[in-house]
């Protein structure tokens, strides 16, 4: 949902399911391993949810709701505003086989990358019911990086919002990984000089 240069994606009612096949953001491979978004954009996206029932599932560096994914390059920044409705977001993360690295990815928030630091995320949740779950990355927050710093996140949860957020530990392609932050800054990579993102 959205385009590579979309700046606002609105949901005000109805029932929407948005998903992607494993390791593939659009159903078609793009050059250099790049994947795009499930809901959002690669260029400063804005996602605004005010009503309805929305389910988004990602199996890539793209957030289920938020920033478009990167691989060699950094992904897109994200601004997400949830003011109402029922929102369910899941990201199963990926294992980058050519790097032999797990990439911690995000359900709601920033994009993730294999080689580059994750980008800034702003998330405002002021109403509605929100459930977010990720594997290894933030459920709600900054994007992750396999090799460099996790993404910073500005997060505001207030008003009548009801939020459940879970980051799960597990394994993928035989590679075990710990849980990330349920809500907060992105997961940093294995490089000794990298940090998790601030929140």
C-alpha positions as CSV (number, residue, x, y, z in Angstrom):
1,X,0.0,0.0,0.0
2,X,1.6,3.3,-1.0
3,X,4.3,4.0,-3.6
4,X,8.1,4.6,-3.5
5,X,7.4,8.4,-3.5
6,X,4.1,8.5,-1.6
7,X,4.1,10.9,1.3
8,X,0.8,10.2,3.0
9,X,-1.3,7.0,3.3
10,X,-4.6,7.3,5.1
11,X,-6.9,4.7,6.6
12,X,-10.2,5.9,7.9
13,X,-12.5,2.8,7.8
14,X,-13.1,-0.6,6.3
15,X,-11.0,-3.8,6.6
16,X,-7.6,-4.0,5.0
17,X,-5.0,-6.8,4.9
18,X,-1.6,-6.0,3.5
19,X,1.2,-8.6,3.3
20,X,4.2,-9.6,1.4
21,X,5.9,-12.9,0.5
22,X,9.1,-13.9,2.2
23,X,12.1,-11.7,1.4
24,X,10.2,-9.9,-1.3
25,X,8.6,-6.5,-0.8
26,X,6.5,-6.2,-3.9
27,X,6.1,-9.7,-5.3
28,X,8.9,-8.8,-7.8
29,X,12.6,-8.7,-6.9
30,X,14.2,-5.2,-7.3
31,X,17.8,-4.5,-8.1
32,X,20.5,-4.9,-5.4
33,X,18.2,-6.8,-3.1
34,X,16.1,-3.8,-2.2
35,X,12.6,-4.3,-1.0
36,X,9.8,-1.7,-0.6
37,X,7.1,-1.2,2.0
38,X,4.0,-3.0,3.1
39,X,2.3,0.2,4.2
40,X,4.3,3.4,3.9
41,X,7.0,4.6,1.6
42,X,10.7,4.6,1.0
43,X,10.8,8.5,1.0
44,X,9.7,10.1,4.2
45,X,6.4,8.3,4.5
46,X,3.4,9.3,6.5
47,X,0.9,6.7,7.6
48,X,-2.3,8.0,9.3
49,X,-4.8,5.6,10.8
50,X,-8.1,7.0,12.2
51,X,-10.4,4.1,11.9
52,X,-11.2,0.7,10.5
53,X,-9.4,-2.7,10.9
54,X,-5.9,-2.9,9.5
55,X,-3.6,-5.9,9.5
56,X,-0.1,-5.7,8.0
57,X,2.5,-8.5,7.8
58,X,6.1,-8.1,6.6
59,X,8.8,-10.7,5.9
60,X,11.5,-8.2,5.0
61,X,13.5,-5.2,6.1
62,X,10.5,-3.0,5.4
63,X,8.3,-2.3,8.4
64,X,4.9,-3.8,8.3
65,X,3.6,-0.2,8.9
66,X,6.2,2.6,8.4
67,X,9.5,2.9,6.6
68,X,10.3,1.2,3.4
69,X,13.1,-1.4,3.5
70,X,16.8,-1.2,2.7
71,X,19.3,-3.9,2.2
72,X,22.7,-2.7,1.0
73,X,21.4,0.9,1.4
74,X,19.5,2.5,4.3
75,X,15.7,2.3,4.2
76,X,13.2,5.1,4.4
77,X,12.4,7.3,7.4
78,X,9.0,6.8,8.9
79,X,6.2,8.9,10.5
80,X,3.2,6.9,11.8
81,X,0.1,8.4,13.4
82,X,-2.5,6.0,14.8
83,X,-5.6,7.8,16.2
84,X,-8.2,5.1,16.1
85,X,-9.2,1.8,14.7
86,X,-7.8,-1.7,15.2
87,X,-4.3,-2.2,14.0
88,X,-2.4,-5.5,13.9
89,X,1.2,-5.5,12.6
90,X,3.7,-8.3,12.4
91,X,7.3,-8.6,11.1
92,X,9.0,-12.0,10.9
93,X,12.4,-10.4,10.1
94,X,15.0,-12.0,7.7
95,X,18.2,-13.9,7.5
96,X,20.6,-12.4,4.9
97,X,22.1,-15.6,3.5
98,X,24.9,-13.9,1.6
99,X,26.1,-12.1,4.7
100,X,25.2,-15.0,7.1
101,X,23.6,-12.4,9.3
102,X,20.2,-12.0,11.0
103,X,18.5,-8.7,10.3
104,X,16.2,-7.5,13.2
105,X,13.1,-5.9,11.6
106,X,10.1,-3.8,12.9
107,X,6.4,-4.2,13.0
108,X,5.4,-0.5,13.3
109,X,8.1,2.1,12.8
110,X,11.4,2.4,11.0
111,X,13.0,0.4,8.2
112,X,15.9,-2.0,8.7
113,X,19.1,-2.6,6.7
114,X,21.9,-5.2,6.4
115,X,24.8,-2.8,5.9
116,X,23.7,0.7,6.9
117,X,22.4,2.3,10.2
118,X,18.7,2.4,10.5
119,X,16.9,5.7,10.0
120,X,14.8,8.0,12.3
121,X,11.2,7.1,13.2
122,X,8.4,9.1,14.7
123,X,5.4,7.3,16.1
124,X,2.3,8.8,17.7
125,X,-0.4,6.6,19.0
126,X,-3.2,8.5,20.6
127,X,-6.2,6.2,20.2
128,X,-7.4,2.9,18.9
129,X,-6.3,-0.7,19.7
130,X,-2.8,-1.6,18.5
131,X,-1.1,-5.0,18.6
132,X,2.5,-5.2,17.2
133,X,4.8,-8.2,17.2
134,X,8.3,-8.6,15.8
135,X,11.1,-11.2,15.8
136,X,14.3,-9.8,17.2
137,X,13.6,-6.2,16.2
138,X,11.3,-3.6,17.9
139,X,7.7,-4.3,17.9
140,X,7.1,-0.5,17.9
141,X,10.0,1.8,17.3
142,X,13.3,2.2,15.5
143,X,14.6,0.0,12.7
144,X,17.3,-2.5,13.1
145,X,20.7,-3.1,11.4
146,X,22.6,-6.3,11.0
147,X,26.0,-4.6,11.0
148,X,25.6,-1.0,12.2
149,X,23.5,1.2,14.6
150,X,19.9,0.7,15.3
151,X,17.5,3.5,14.5
152,X,16.4,6.2,16.9
153,X,12.8,6.7,17.6
154,X,10.5,9.4,18.9
155,X,7.5,7.7,20.4
156,X,4.4,9.1,22.0
157,X,1.6,6.9,23.3
158,X,-1.2,8.8,25.0
159,X,-4.9,9.5,25.2
160,X,-7.3,6.5,24.9
161,X,-4.8,4.2,23.1
162,X,-4.6,0.6,24.0
163,X,-1.3,-0.9,23.0
164,X,0.3,-4.4,23.2
165,X,3.8,-4.8,21.8
166,X,6.0,-7.9,21.8
167,X,9.5,-8.6,20.5
168,X,10.2,-12.3,20.4
169,X,13.5,-14.3,20.6
170,X,13.8,-17.3,18.3
171,X,15.7,-18.7,15.4
172,X,15.6,-18.3,11.6
173,X,17.5,-20.4,9.1
174,X,19.3,-22.1,12.1
175,X,20.4,-18.7,13.5
176,X,19.3,-17.9,17.0
177,X,18.5,-14.3,18.0
178,X,17.4,-12.5,21.2
179,X,14.3,-10.3,21.5
180,X,14.7,-6.6,20.9
181,X,12.8,-3.8,22.6
182,X,9.1,-4.1,22.6
183,X,8.8,-0.3,22.4
184,X,11.9,1.8,21.8
185,X,15.1,2.3,19.9
186,X,16.1,-0.1,17.1
187,X,18.4,-3.1,17.5
188,X,22.0,-2.6,16.6
189,X,24.3,-5.0,14.7
190,X,27.0,-7.3,15.9
191,X,29.8,-4.9,15.1
192,X,31.5,-3.9,18.4
193,X,31.2,-0.2,17.6
194,X,27.5,-0.2,17.0
195,X,24.7,0.8,19.4
196,X,21.0,0.3,19.7
197,X,18.9,3.4,18.7
198,X,17.9,5.9,21.3
199,X,14.2,6.4,22.1
